Amino acid sequence: MKKILLLTTGGTIASVSGANGLIPGITDAEIVSYLLEQNFRYKIESKALMEIDSTNMQPECWVRIAEAVYENYGDYDGFVITHGTDTMGYTAAALSYMLQNIAKPVVMTGSQVPIHYQNTDAGKNIVDAARFACEDIGGVFIVFDGKVINGTRAVKVRTRSYHAFESINHPYAAFIEGGEIRYNKPVSRVRSTELKLEVSLCPDVFLLKLHPGTKPELFDFLKYHYKGVIIEGFGLGGVPNQGRSLVLKINELLQSGVAVVMTTQCLEEGEDRTLYEVGRITAGELMISSKDMNTEAIVPKLMWALGKTNDLREVKRMMETPIADDITIN
Ligand SMILES: NC(=O)C[C@H](N)C(=O)O
């Protein structure tokens, strides 16, 4: 019989109504007892790691989650992590980089409505997640509303609906209906490579969404306070080179040793700066292309890469190398 470990972190799934709105307050034992009421075919144990709304997730929390999986890796066949939905995409991607060569399923889930509420989606999500955690596969996944999404590909696109997440720029890994798993694409089967924990993260990363009128002076602050800057440009990754031109300031960032990643604020189809002049102007050899990575993956990947090295060429190489299906175009 499979043995799985439930790690709880809070989120709506574990929330109760407090004096100032919903706050996490349901224990890991209560979530386990919910699972035990169902028709299950696995052993389950649990550990509460934190009790927070995922709005309060920090890179240090990702490290605690990765360490918990690592420390218990030998004792369980799979892991379920309950987590708030708001930043679940970031945590799932972060775990995908920190848990290298993972050969067991790490399945994140949560809900839009607390588990004790009548119209909750928590029951289905947690049961599906535990079911998927019994599969003989390796990797980090989000299971939500009957869909299984690669950890580097999940984006929360709806604030209230049950189908809060979509797999962006990548096919869904699988679908789950009535406890039956239907794979949609090949997933990594168990291999005997050794799990590597890589938790040295550099949190000095800034994410900048451009808008018409972004002030170039802002970059003077970024240059002194961050080691990495991710720029969500327009369309295929364009940056203004007229009016409040940002080109000079971006070059200054690179010259002062800051890693700069160009991406797009469009959700789908990725960045490609070769088509337009406003794209090519940032084509310096150190500039990092995000290709079709999602912002939820770029942020933790840059923290992970900068946690290993300050050499911008090496950071660029690591960022542009596909990991856990985070990049699928050239
Ligand atoms: N549905 C949710 O879980 C939202 C909640 N604010 C959280 O991310 O923790």
The ligand as a Tripos MOL2 file, in Angstrom:
@<TRIPOS>MOLECULE
LIG
    9     8     1     0     0
SMALL
NO_CHARGES

@<TRIPOS>ATOM
      1 N1         -7.9860   30.4330   -2.5420 N.am      1 LIG1
      2 C1         -6.9500   30.7700   -1.7690 C.2       1 LIG1
      3 O1         -6.2850   29.9150   -1.2470 O.2       1 LIG1
      4 C2         -6.6670   32.2340   -1.6180 C.3       1 LIG1
      5 C3         -5.9240   32.6080   -0.3540 C.3       1 LIG1
      6 N2         -5.8690   34.0500   -0.2350 N.3       1 LIG1
      7 C4         -4.4880   32.0900   -0.3490 C.2       1 LIG1
      8 O2         -3.8150   32.1580   -1.3630 O.co2     1 LIG1
      9 O3         -4.0180   31.6410    0.6740 O.co2     1 LIG1
@<TRIPOS>BOND
     1     1     2 1
     2     2     3 2
     3     2     4 1
     4     4     5 1
     5     5     6 1
     6     5     7 1
     7     7     8 2
     8     7     9 1
@<TRIPOS>SUBSTRUCTURE
     1 LIG1         1 GROUP 0 **** ****
